[in-house]
Amino acid sequence: MTTEIYEVVKFTAKRKLACRVCGKRFSRAHTFENTINPFNKNAAGVMKGYAEVWRDVKALAEAWQPDDLCTKCAEVSA
């Protein structure tokens, strides 16, 4: 059995926020990733290249909105 390894494109988004309950400043980070592979195609049906996959991953990261509760307030509200 052969295993193919596809190139992974990663982008880490970081946000600095203030808790909506207590006002404490904190940060959140999340890594978005996608691979360059034959199944990842654009609207024309052609395999996406590095630049297209990078744009997609970056768009996901820019649209990401983390929860604006600090860890302590999130534990209390749960």
C-alpha positions in Angstrom: 0.0 0.0 0.0 1.4 3.4 -0.9 0.8 6.5 1.2 0.9 9.9 -0.4 1.9 12.8 1.7 0.4 16.1 0.7 1.9 19.5 1.4 0.1 21.2 4.3 -0.5 24.9 4.3 -0.9 26.4 7.8 -1.9 29.9 9.1 -2.1 30.8 12.7 -4.6 33.5 13.7 -4.1 35.4 17.0 -6.6 37.7 18.7 -6.3 39.9 21.7 -9.6 40.4 23.4 -11.2 41.9 26.6 -13.6 39.6 28.5 -17.2 40.9 28.0 -18.0 40.0 31.7 -15.0 41.1 33.8 -12.9 43.2 31.3 -9.7 41.1 31.7 -7.4 41.2 28.7 -6.5 37.8 27.2 -5.5 36.3 23.9 -6.6 33.4 21.8 -4.9 31.6 18.9 -6.1 29.0 16.4 -4.2 27.3 13.6 -6.0 26.8 10.3 -4.7 24.3 7.8 -5.4 22.7 4.4 -3.5 20.5 2.0 -2.5 20.8 -1.6 -3.9 17.6 -3.0 -5.7 16.3 -6.2 -9.1 16.4 -4.5 -8.8 20.1 -3.5 -10.0 21.8 -6.7 -11.2 25.3 -7.6 -14.4 26.3 -9.4 -12.9 25.4 -12.8 -12.2 21.9 -11.6 -8.4 22.3 -11.6 -6.3 21.3 -8.6 -5.6 24.3 -6.4 -2.0 25.5 -6.2 -0.2 26.8 -3.1 -1.3 30.4 -3.6 -5.0 29.5 -3.9 -4.9 27.2 -0.9 -3.0 29.9 1.1 -5.8 32.5 0.2 -8.5 30.0 1.4 -6.7 29.3 4.7 -6.0 33.0 5.3 -9.7 33.9 4.6 -10.8 31.3 7.2 -8.4 32.8 9.7 -9.5 36.3 9.1 -13.2 35.3 9.5 -12.5 33.5 12.8 -14.2 35.1 15.8 -13.2 33.5 19.1 -15.4 33.6 22.2 -14.9 36.8 24.2 -15.0 35.2 27.6 -11.9 34.6 29.7 -11.3 31.1 31.0 -12.5 32.0 34.5 -15.7 33.6 33.3 -16.3 30.7 30.9 -16.0 28.2 33.7 -18.4 30.1 35.9 -21.0 30.4 33.1 -20.8 26.7 32.2 
